[in-house]
Each structure stands twice: as structure tokens, then as C-alpha cells.
């Protein structure tokens, strides 16, 4: 992913198809939280090489779930994936400093309705707000599924605009046909 002339690698644990797709759906919508370690397990092998020379601590930031999604599920899937990555890596902290703006639609339509591609791509860094935490700390952004890359791009731009150093993005799965790096090359 290229943002402001800078290339930020996106690592995916696998394609969003077959068994991985079923596991992700069970994890997100079936409350099978224990699947998090299987969906992102092994990610520490490549992320450990992303250490920033000016910092001994790597900050893992999960992309925030929609308030409606978190309310209906009772947990944050990306938060659990961030914890898995934190457990695999030494000298890391999980920081939930990236939050979604606005409360529109939280109580309306409590079930998840997939967004069309155009709406996903139209996401903006204005959709996110960065809470205060130490600037210039090296960050790995974590998400569950990369469909169009719109959410990842908007979240990354919001972090960079807040003077944060995003080293890489890690996703548990990506939609087939998209170009991403693999966790297990």
C-alpha cells in the first residue's frame, strides 16, 4: 500500500475463502473467540523483523470495529487478533488509540449489512480519530479481513496524519484476487 509516497507492507495470513472464511465468520459472528490464535498464529515470525531502530517497543493498533458491530458481538475481533500478535512478539504493547468517529447508525439495524465496494473505497481518514499517545512510536496496524483496502488505507492515513509511524499492516485474511504479501511466503 502506498501512502504519501511511502510504501507500507500489508501482510495477510491467507485468502478469505474455504476453511479460513468459515473460521473467520465463526470467529466474528459466532463468538468463537478461541479461533483468533489460529487465524493469526505465526504472524510474529515476520513482524519481529519490522523493529524500528529508534524504539525497543512495537505498538500494535487494532482497527476499530464499528460501534454497531462491537455492540452486537459483545467484543472486538480486531482487538483479539491484536492480543494474539502481542503474545507472539516480545516488547510489544496493544494500544486502542484509533477510534471511529460518530455514533450514527449504532442502534439502527443492529445486524451487520455488507457495504458495497464503492462505499468501502470511499472511506476517509476523517472516519477515524487518533487518541493521544506517544507520537512517532512504531506501529503495526491489525485488521480481520481486507476486502478493498479502503478501511486499511483510511486508518493508516489517520495515524500518519497524527504523526504516527506505521511500519506495516497485518490482516487475518484478504479477498481473493487482491495483491498482498503473505505471512508464509
C-alpha positions, -999 to 999 in steps of 0.1 A, spaced: 0 0 0 15 34 -10 6 64 11 22 99 7 50 84 -14 58 58 13 53 20 8 37 3 37 37 -35 35 4 -54 40 8 -89 53 -21 -114 50 -23 -148 68 -43 -162 39 -71 -159 14 -107 -152 26 -120 -184 11 -128 -220 21 -120 -231 57 -103 -197 65 -135 -179 55 -157 -202 76 -133 -198 106 -134 -160 103 -172 -159 101 -174 -182 132 -148 -161 149 -165 -127 142 -202 -137 142 -203 -170 161 -184 -158 192 -158 -185 188 -130 -163 202 -105 -191 206 -101 -191 168 -81 -159 169 -49 -177 177 -54 -200 147 -63 -172 123 -32 -150 130 -8 -175 146 27 -174 131 25 -137 123 52 -130 148 78 -146 125 78 -117 100 66 -89 123 96 -93 146 118 -82 116 99 -49 115 115 -34 146 122 3 143 159 12 150 149 41 173 125 22 195 126 -10 215 89 -13 218 65 -20 189 29 -8 193 1 -29 179 -30 -9 170 -63 -28 160 -86 -11 135 -117 -3 155 -148 -23 149 -180 -4 141 -198 5 172 -228 -14 160 -207 -45 153 -190 -44 186 -223 -38 204 -240 -68 187 -210 -91 191 -200 -80 226 -163 -80 217 -138 -65 192 -125 -91 167 -95 -70 157 -88 -64 194 -85 -101 200 -63 -105 169 -40 -77 182 -37 -96 215 -26 -128 196 1 -108 178 11 -92 211 15 -127 227 37 -138 199 61 -108 199 84 -96 226 84 -60 236 50 -50 223 20 -32 236 -15 -31 223 -29 4 220 -66 11 211 -59 47 203 -76 46 169 -113 51 172 -142 56 148 -159 90 146 -196 94 152 -224 74 166 -248 74 136 -264 40 130 -252 24 162 -287 14 174 -304 12 140 -300 -20 121 -281 -40 147 -273 -68 123 -242 -65 100 -250 -55 65 -221 -57 40 -211 -24 24 -209 -21 -14 -174 -18 -29 -178 19 -38 -188 27 -2 -158 8 12 -134 26 -11 -149 60 -2 -137 56 34 -117 86 46 -92 93 73 -119 116 87 -138 84 96 -112 78 123 -98 97 153 -65 91 170 -65 94 207 -34 108 224 -5 85 229 33 89 223 40 103 189 64 86 165 61 52 181 64 24 156 30 8 148 17 -24 133 -20 -19 123 -41 -51 126 -74 -59 109 -95 -90 103 -103 -90 66 -90 -68 38 -118 -66 12 -110 -34 -8 -82 -19 14 -104 12 19 -105 8 57 -68 0 60 -59 30 39 -82 54 58 -69 41 92 -33 43 81 -37 78 67 -53 89 100 -24 75 120 2 91 97 -17 125 99 -14 122 137 24 118 132 25 81 140 50 58 123 31 29 106 56 1 98 31 -25 84 -4 -37 83 -14 -73 92 -47 -89 83 -60 -124 91 -73 -128 55 -78 -110 22 -103 -113 -6 -90 -135 -34 -76 -115 -64 -61 -87 -43 -23 -82 -42 -10 -86 -7 22 -100 8 18 -134 25 26 -142 61 40 -176 50 60 -169 17 
